[in-house]
């Protein structure tokens, strides 16, 4: 495992983590990050219209704009992926997925307040391999993937993999227009890898990947599909028929909907070098990634209780990020093991948002937000050491110092048409820059109670960088625009502070019953300060995406997960999460107190159970599996609107049936997800637009491996 940036067994790693292998992902039909959450405790992964929402132990984030950061690090082969919009690509040709729960501020750095998710692709090997698979299902689902691994010689191996994934929209258009809606999928991804053994001590792994995603951002329905009482500020769940919940029948009074779309392309190249120097190994991990996005969305702007207007939003953006990490780690079996490193990250982006059709309110019909460059840099130095106090007891200490900087220039344009006219239109300056400097640390100890039982405990800290909202400080000048005092934003409104978290955690990992059963148990308590909460509010006459700090929260919980293999033909997996995540002090508007309210997406309990039995047949093996997750109720809050939407408790089940002939290269699998065919909100924005979860899906898959 790589949780502590060094190879080790998961059962011997004193960190709360979960691992899903490539086979486990395939058997469960998990082909993107959003599907991982159903198997793991205290994890919510929601594929919202504006990107992947990661919530770990109640710690989450809603700002997916270019100036925002997630609270959990999402990594691909150790490379930090900054934009949530491109994190939910297809899983294909993977080795495993690791989920680290709790702050990872020492070895993984900033924006790991909640934890980290690391998707690890399969590396080239020294043997010839080939594989291909295809699946078809309801909603016009069509999936294909393939892999080829070729050892060129003793020093070089090459690997190529690709995946195509498509299905039609899960939503129904009840507007009387011929347009298709979102919750569809159409993506193509490919990866090329080369592993070069430079000499007996040095190995270089190169990866190049490219993805193209064509889908539709109109992946929402009105909140009234799920709730009554929204107009009074007290949303009440009313349930209803799944078909009706997935129907968007809202017809705006001011403008007809258009055909929405979303077109994304992403590519990346990375280098991973390891060089054994004898007493230590030197590692370098570097990457350049780019991401471009063009979209048109039809969304609805609620201007008063029971009254909403149709708004067309166009978007174009381009992003580029570079990251470099140089790390050295000690070798050998002495009492002391240590590692230290330097890290550098830089992202630069430009965006153009435009909103039209608000003229019915007597407002300028066009709001245009040209921004760029937006630049974020992060520099860090870190180190961690473990000292063996005895054959069974070890102590660990680590620290990291991070220097973050952000800047952005742009404007809010109030226009009469799509083209800015100085004679009739005007601009407000959006310009800000800030720096954040933070030290994070970890102290821990672990003890081998028996050869198969590990006891551990740790105190750790994490943080997420601060940032800024739209607007400018009086007297600032950018892009030929000045910021007059009458239009300036106060500093305490323009800027928001970093969020910080201190975690106290203890756990045990044990294997028993002749290694037929496993149990990972952990208990934790968080002191969580300056939470960054986001939403849309009207500022200076225009809709702005605003982030504010939210006082103090406390989080505590208990997690248990493991497997039981009573026979070679039977396998049971389980996960239990108990969670109490609440605000201690927070007032969204300075008047109403939300102290005691739950944090978003933090159910008080969740239980996952899965069972699979393999039947031995005359000419093969037939395996049948069933997995179910029962989750308690939780809330999705919109602080800028003083709304809290309660999502009731639910159970969601999946089933698989797999056939493998004896001594054959092919296998066949049938899968059903969400047997209950119940849907629920996975995100709710400030305008009352809900992105619903997926309905029941069925597919049949054929795999061939050589």
VENGI-V81133 format. One record per residue. RES is the residue in three letters. SS is DSSP state (a for helix, b for strand, c for the rest). PSI is psi in whole degrees, 0 to 359 (none if undefined). D_CENTER is the distance of its C-alpha to the mean C-alpha in whole Angstrom. Layout:
BEGIN
RES_SS_PSI_D_CENTER + RES_SS_PSI_D_CENTER
END
This chain:
BEGIN
UNK_c_162_20 + UNK_c_16_19 + UNK_c_323_18 + UNK_c_25_21 + UNK_c_27_21 + UNK_c_145_24 + UNK_c_131_24 + UNK_c_157_25 + UNK_c_144_25 + UNK_a_321_22 + UNK_a_345_25 + UNK_a_11_27 + UNK_c_117_23 + UNK_c_55_24 + UNK_c_143_20 + UNK_c_111_18 + UNK_b_159_16 + UNK_b_146_16 + UNK_b_133_16 + UNK_b_122_16 + UNK_b_169_19 + UNK_a_321_19 + UNK_a_320_22 + UNK_a_320_20 + UNK_a_316_17 + UNK_a_314_20 + UNK_a_327_22 + UNK_c_357_19 + UNK_c_28_19 + UNK_c_109_15 + UNK_c_12_14 + UNK_b_165_11 + UNK_a_328_7 + UNK_a_335_8 + UNK_a_348_11 + UNK_a_327_11 + UNK_a_330_10 + UNK_a_341_14 + UNK_a_347_15 + UNK_c_150_14 + UNK_c_145_15 + UNK_c_40_14 + UNK_b_127_10 + UNK_b_123_9 + UNK_b_113_6 + UNK_b_128_8 + UNK_b_81_8 + UNK_b_172_10 + UNK_c_330_13 + UNK_c_17_11 + UNK_b_178_8 + UNK_b_126_4 + UNK_b_119_5 + UNK_b_124_4 + UNK_b_121_8 + UNK_b_118_10 + UNK_c_39_14 + UNK_c_355_14 + UNK_b_120_12 + UNK_c_188_10 + UNK_c_145_10 + UNK_c_356_11 + UNK_c_103_12 + UNK_c_13_10 + UNK_c_173_14 + UNK_c_339_15 + UNK_c_0_17 + UNK_c_168_14 + UNK_c_148_11 + UNK_c_165_8 + UNK_c_351_9 + UNK_b_138_7 + UNK_b_129_8 + UNK_b_123_6 + UNK_b_144_9 + UNK_b_112_12 + UNK_c_40_15 + UNK_c_355_15 + UNK_b_126_14 + UNK_b_125_11 + UNK_c_112_10 + UNK_c_322_10 + UNK_c_121_9 + UNK_a_334_6 + UNK_a_340_9 + UNK_a_13_9 + UNK_c_341_6 + UNK_c_39_7 + UNK_c_171_11 + UNK_b_144_13 + UNK_c_130_14 + UNK_c_141_17 + UNK_c_56_20 + UNK_b_158_17 + UNK_b_315_19 + UNK_b_170_16 + UNK_b_128_13 + UNK_b_135_13 + UNK_b_118_11 + UNK_b_120_13 + UNK_b_135_13 + UNK_c_163_15 + UNK_c_139_15 + UNK_c_47_15 + UNK_c_347_17 + UNK_c_301_20 + UNK_c_338_19 + UNK_c_344_16 + UNK_c_209_16 + UNK_c_163_15 + UNK_c_34_12 + UNK_c_35_12 + UNK_c_317_13 + UNK_c_323_11 + UNK_b_204_11 + UNK_b_146_9 + UNK_b_125_8 + UNK_b_115_10 + UNK_b_121_11 + UNK_b_117_15 + UNK_b_159_17 + UNK_c_134_21 + UNK_c_157_23 + UNK_c_145_27 + UNK_c_173_29 + UNK_c_25_33 + UNK_c_153_34 + UNK_c_131_34 + UNK_b_150_31 + UNK_b_146_30 + UNK_b_152_28 + UNK_b_149_28 + UNK_b_154_26 + UNK_b_147_26 + UNK_b_148_26 + UNK_b_151_27 + UNK_b_189_26 + UNK_c_172_26 + UNK_c_30_25 + UNK_c_27_26 + UNK_b_134_24 + UNK_b_124_24 + UNK_b_140_23 + UNK_b_149_24 + UNK_b_156_23 + UNK_b_156_25 + UNK_b_142_26 + UNK_b_126_29 + UNK_b_125_29 + UNK_b_117_33 + UNK_b_111_34 + UNK_c_315_36 + UNK_c_192_38 + UNK_c_339_38 + UNK_c_339_36 + UNK_b_134_34 + UNK_b_142_32 + UNK_b_149_30 + UNK_b_136_27 + UNK_b_141_26 + UNK_b_148_23 + UNK_b_161_22 + UNK_b_140_20 + UNK_b_131_21 + UNK_b_123_19 + UNK_b_140_21 + UNK_b_158_22 + UNK_c_174_23 + UNK_c_142_22 + UNK_c_348_22 + UNK_c_158_23 + UNK_b_136_27 + UNK_b_110_28 + UNK_c_21_31 + UNK_c_352_32 + UNK_c_18_35 + UNK_c_161_33 + UNK_c_7_33 + UNK_c_148_29 + UNK_c_153_27 + UNK_c_183_23 + UNK_c_208_20 + UNK_c_34_17 + UNK_c_182_19 + UNK_b_138_18 + UNK_b_93_19 + UNK_b_147_18 + UNK_b_127_20 + UNK_b_147_18 + UNK_b_150_21 + UNK_b_136_21 + UNK_b_133_24 + UNK_b_146_24 + UNK_b_130_28 + UNK_b_118_28 + UNK_b_123_32 + UNK_b_99_34 + UNK_c_314_35 + UNK_c_193_38 + UNK_c_341_38 + UNK_c_349_36 + UNK_b_135_33 + UNK_b_136_31 + UNK_b_128_28 + UNK_b_121_25 + UNK_b_139_25 + UNK_b_139_22 + UNK_b_135_22 + UNK_b_153_19 + UNK_b_138_19 + UNK_b_145_17 + UNK_b_126_19 + UNK_b_121_17 + UNK_b_109_20 + UNK_b_206_19 + UNK_c_126_19 + UNK_c_351_18 + UNK_c_61_20 + UNK_c_38_18 + UNK_c_164_19 + UNK_b_163_22 + UNK_b_148_24 + UNK_a_340_23 + UNK_a_348_27 + UNK_a_335_26 + UNK_c_335_25 + UNK_b_147_27 + UNK_b_165_30 + UNK_c_11_31 + UNK_a_321_29 + UNK_a_335_31 + UNK_a_1_33 + UNK_c_13_30 + UNK_c_77_29 + UNK_c_131_27 + UNK_b_128_28 + UNK_b_132_27 + UNK_c_357_29 + UNK_c_214_27 + UNK_c_183_29 + UNK_c_137_29 + UNK_a_319_26 + UNK_a_319_28 + UNK_a_322_29 + UNK_a_332_25 + UNK_c_15_24 + UNK_b_127_27 + UNK_b_102_26 + UNK_c_8_30 + UNK_c_126_30 + UNK_c_110_32 + UNK_c_145_32 + UNK_c_346_36 + UNK_c_339_36 + UNK_c_141_34 + UNK_c_142_33 + UNK_c_156_30 + UNK_c_173_29 + UNK_c_114_28 + UNK_c_161_24 + UNK_b_165_22 + UNK_b_124_19 + UNK_b_118_20 + UNK_b_143_17 + UNK_b_139_18 + UNK_b_142_16 + UNK_b_157_18 + UNK_b_148_18 + UNK_b_137_21 + UNK_b_153_21 + UNK_b_133_23 + UNK_b_108_23 + UNK_b_134_27 + UNK_b_135_28 + UNK_b_110_32 + UNK_b_115_34 + UNK_c_6_36 + UNK_c_274_38 + UNK_c_339_37 + UNK_b_163_34 + UNK_b_133_31 + UNK_b_132_30 + UNK_b_141_26 + UNK_b_133_25 + UNK_b_116_22 + UNK_b_156_21 + UNK_b_149_19 + UNK_b_129_20 + UNK_b_146_17 + UNK_b_154_18 + UNK_b_129_16 + UNK_b_144_19 + UNK_b_130_18 + UNK_b_137_21 + UNK_b_155_21 + UNK_b_126_23 + UNK_b_145_22 + UNK_b_113_24 + UNK_b_173_23 + UNK_b_128_26 + UNK_b_109_27 + UNK_b_112_28 + UNK_b_344_31 + UNK_b_161_33 + UNK_c_123_33 + UNK_c_5_33 + UNK_b_125_33 + UNK_b_148_31 + UNK_b_153_31 + UNK_b_135_29 + UNK_b_135_28 + UNK_b_127_27 + UNK_b_123_24 + UNK_b_148_24 + UNK_b_140_21 + UNK_b_139_22 + UNK_b_149_20 + UNK_b_141_20 + UNK_b_144_18 + UNK_b_135_19 + UNK_b_146_18 + UNK_b_140_20 + UNK_b_146_19 + UNK_b_136_22 + UNK_b_129_22 + UNK_b_124_25 + UNK_b_144_26 + UNK_b_134_29 + UNK_b_138_29 + UNK_b_151_32 + UNK_c_174_34 + UNK_c_170_36 + UNK_c_30_37 + UNK_c_181_38 + UNK_c_333_38 + UNK_b_130_35 + UNK_b_139_32 + UNK_b_160_30 + UNK_b_153_28 + UNK_b_156_27 + UNK_b_172_26 + UNK_b_145_25 + UNK_b_142_22 + UNK_b_135_22 + UNK_b_140_19 + UNK_b_131_20 + UNK_b_134_18 + UNK_b_136_20 + UNK_b_161_20 + UNK_b_144_22 + UNK_b_155_21 + UNK_b_109_24 + UNK_b_140_23 + UNK_b_136_26 + UNK_b_137_27 + UNK_b_164_30 + UNK_c_32_33 + UNK_c_11_33 + UNK_a_338_36 + UNK_a_342_37 + UNK_a_5_37 + UNK_c_13_39 + UNK_c_164_36 + UNK_c_136_36 + UNK_c_342_35 + UNK_b_130_32 + UNK_b_122_30 + UNK_b_133_28 + UNK_b_87_26 + UNK_b_127_27 + UNK_b_143_25 + UNK_b_144_25 + UNK_b_146_24 + UNK_b_124_21 + UNK_b_130_21 + UNK_b_130_19 + UNK_b_149_21 + UNK_b_129_20 + UNK_b_140_23 + UNK_b_152_23 + UNK_b_136_25 + UNK_b_162_24 + UNK_b_153_26 + UNK_b_142_26 + UNK_b_144_29 + UNK_b_130_30 + UNK_b_129_34 + UNK_b_105_36 + UNK_c_332_38 + UNK_c_184_40 + UNK_c_337_39 + UNK_c_341_37 + UNK_b_134_35 + UNK_b_148_33 + UNK_b_141_32 + UNK_b_139_29 + UNK_b_138_28 + UNK_b_156_26 + UNK_b_156_25 + UNK_b_137_23 + UNK_b_126_24 + UNK_b_136_22 + UNK_b_114_23 + UNK_b_142_21 + UNK_b_142_23 + UNK_b_145_22 + UNK_b_154_24 + UNK_b_143_24 + UNK_b_148_27 + UNK_b_192_27 + UNK_b_162_29 + UNK_b_117_29 + UNK_b_128_32 + UNK_b_108_34 + UNK_b_152_36 + UNK_c_343_38 + UNK_c_181_37 + UNK_c_342_34 + UNK_c_131_36 + UNK_c_130_37 + UNK_c_111_40 + UNK_c_337_42 + UNK_c_331_45 + UNK_c_345_43 + UNK_c_165_39 + UNK_b_164_38 + UNK_b_148_35 + UNK_b_135_33 + UNK_b_134_32 + UNK_b_109_28 + UNK_b_128_28 + UNK_b_157_27 + UNK_b_145_26 + UNK_b_159_25 + UNK_b_147_25 + UNK_b_134_23 + UNK_b_127_25 + UNK_b_140_23 + UNK_b_134_24 + UNK_b_156_22 + UNK_b_168_24 + UNK_b_134_24 + UNK_b_130_27 + UNK_b_166_27 + UNK_b_150_30 + UNK_b_151_30 + UNK_b_131_33 + UNK_b_98_34 + UNK_b_315_35 + UNK_b_172_36 + UNK_c_339_36 + UNK_c_12_33 + UNK_b_122_32 + UNK_b_129_30 + UNK_b_134_30 + UNK_b_160_27 + UNK_b_153_27 + UNK_b_152_25 + UNK_b_127_25 + UNK_b_157_22 + UNK_b_156_20 + UNK_b_164_17 + UNK_b_157_17 + UNK_b_136_15 + UNK_c_150_17 + UNK_c_180_19 + UNK_b_200_20 + UNK_b_160_22 + UNK_c_184_22 + UNK_c_151_25 + UNK_c_190_28 + UNK_c_162_31 + UNK_c_145_33 + UNK_c_132_37 + UNK_c_347_38 + UNK_c_150_36 + UNK_b_128_36 + UNK_b_150_34 + UNK_c_28_34 + UNK_c_7_38 + UNK_b_142_37 + UNK_b_166_38 + UNK_c_93_36 + UNK_c_154_39 + UNK_a_326_39 + UNK_a_335_40 + UNK_a_2_36 + UNK_c_156_35 + UNK_c_132_32 + UNK_c_149_32 + UNK_a_322_30 + UNK_a_349_29 + UNK_a_322_28 + UNK_a_319_26 + UNK_b_149_25 + UNK_b_152_22 + UNK_c_163_22 + UNK_c_149_19 + UNK_b_145_18 + UNK_b_155_19 + UNK_b_135_19 + UNK_b_130_21 + UNK_b_136_21 + UNK_b_124_24 + UNK_b_144_23 + UNK_b_147_25 + UNK_b_170_25 + UNK_b_140_27 + UNK_b_124_26 + UNK_b_149_29 + UNK_b_132_31 + UNK_b_183_34 + UNK_c_53_36 + UNK_c_41_37 + UNK_c_18_33 + UNK_c_347_33 + UNK_b_151_30 + UNK_b_153_28 + UNK_b_124_26 + UNK_b_119_24 + UNK_b_133_24 + UNK_b_147_23 + UNK_b_143_23 + UNK_b_158_22 + UNK_b_132_23 + UNK_b_139_21 + UNK_b_114_23 + UNK_b_120_20 + UNK_b_150_21 + UNK_c_45_21 + UNK_c_139_18 + UNK_b_108_16 + UNK_b_141_17 + UNK_b_156_17 + UNK_b_175_18 + UNK_b_134_21 + UNK_b_158_25 + UNK_b_118_28 + UNK_b_125_29 + UNK_c_38_32 + UNK_c_7_33 + UNK_b_149_29 + UNK_b_125_26 + UNK_b_147_24 + UNK_b_116_20 + UNK_b_135_21 + UNK_b_133_19 + UNK_b_159_21 + UNK_b_146_21 + UNK_c_44_22 + UNK_c_231_24 + UNK_b_145_23 + UNK_b_157_22 + UNK_b_137_22 + UNK_b_132_20 + UNK_b_152_22 + UNK_b_178_21 + UNK_b_138_22 + UNK_b_143_21 + UNK_b_137_22 + UNK_b_157_21 + UNK_b_189_24 + UNK_b_156_26 + UNK_b_128_29 + UNK_b_79_31 + UNK_b_327_35 + UNK_b_173_36 + UNK_c_342_35 + UNK_c_353_35 + UNK_b_139_32 + UNK_b_130_29 + UNK_b_132_27 + UNK_b_149_24 + UNK_b_156_23 + UNK_b_132_20 + UNK_b_133_21 + UNK_b_130_19 + UNK_b_132_22 + UNK_b_135_20 + UNK_b_100_22 + UNK_b_111_20 + UNK_b_154_22 + UNK_b_138_23 + UNK_b_318_26 + UNK_b_123_27 + UNK_c_131_25 + UNK_c_111_27 + UNK_c_327_25 + UNK_c_8_28 + UNK_c_0_31 + UNK_c_303_33 + UNK_c_138_31 + UNK_c_132_29 + UNK_c_16_26 + UNK_c_131_27 + UNK_c_344_27 + UNK_c_152_24 + UNK_b_149_21 + UNK_c_158_17 + UNK_c_145_15 + UNK_c_45_14 + UNK_c_76_16 + UNK_c_145_18 + UNK_c_338_21 + UNK_b_152_21 + UNK_b_135_19 + UNK_b_128_21 + UNK_b_131_21 + UNK_b_135_24 + UNK_b_142_24 + UNK_b_138_27 + UNK_b_137_29 + UNK_b_135_32 + UNK_b_125_34 + UNK_b_125_37 + UNK_b_119_39 + UNK_b_171_41 + UNK_c_325_44 + UNK_c_23_42 + UNK_b_197_39 + UNK_b_135_36 + UNK_b_121_35 + UNK_b_130_32 + UNK_b_133_30 + UNK_b_149_27 + UNK_b_132_26 + UNK_b_137_23 + UNK_b_144_22 + UNK_b_122_20 + UNK_b_122_22 + UNK_b_140_20 + UNK_c_173_21 + UNK_c_153_21 + UNK_b_178_19 + UNK_b_152_19 + UNK_b_115_17 + UNK_b_149_19 + UNK_b_88_20 + UNK_a_323_21 + UNK_a_341_23 + UNK_a_4_25 + UNK_c_36_25 + UNK_b_143_24 + UNK_b_117_22 + UNK_b_122_22 + UNK_b_123_22 + UNK_b_117_20 + UNK_c_167_23 + UNK_c_155_23 + UNK_b_163_22 + UNK_b_134_22 + UNK_b_130_21 + UNK_b_148_22 + UNK_b_154_22 + UNK_b_146_25 + UNK_b_151_26 + UNK_b_119_29 + UNK_b_136_30 + UNK_b_128_33 + UNK_b_113_34 + UNK_b_152_37 + UNK_c_133_39 + UNK_c_43_39 + UNK_c_152_38 + UNK_c_353_35 + UNK_b_159_33 + UNK_b_158_31 + UNK_b_137_31 + UNK_b_140_28 + UNK_b_137_28 + UNK_b_143_25 + UNK_b_126_24 + UNK_b_144_21 + UNK_c_62_21 + UNK_c_323_25 + UNK_c_340_25 + UNK_c_43_24 + UNK_c_141_23 + UNK_c_160_20 + UNK_c_162_19 + UNK_b_136_17 + UNK_b_341_13 + UNK_b_149_13 + UNK_b_125_17 + UNK_c_183_17 + UNK_c_347_21 + UNK_c_5_23 + UNK_c_23_22 + UNK_b_128_20 + UNK_b_130_18 + UNK_b_115_16 + UNK_b_161_17 + UNK_c_175_16 + UNK_c_142_17 + UNK_c_189_21 + UNK_c_132_23 + UNK_b_147_22 + UNK_b_136_25 + UNK_b_163_25 + UNK_b_132_28 + UNK_b_138_27 + UNK_b_129_29 + UNK_b_145_28 + UNK_b_132_31 + UNK_b_131_31 + UNK_c_none_33
END
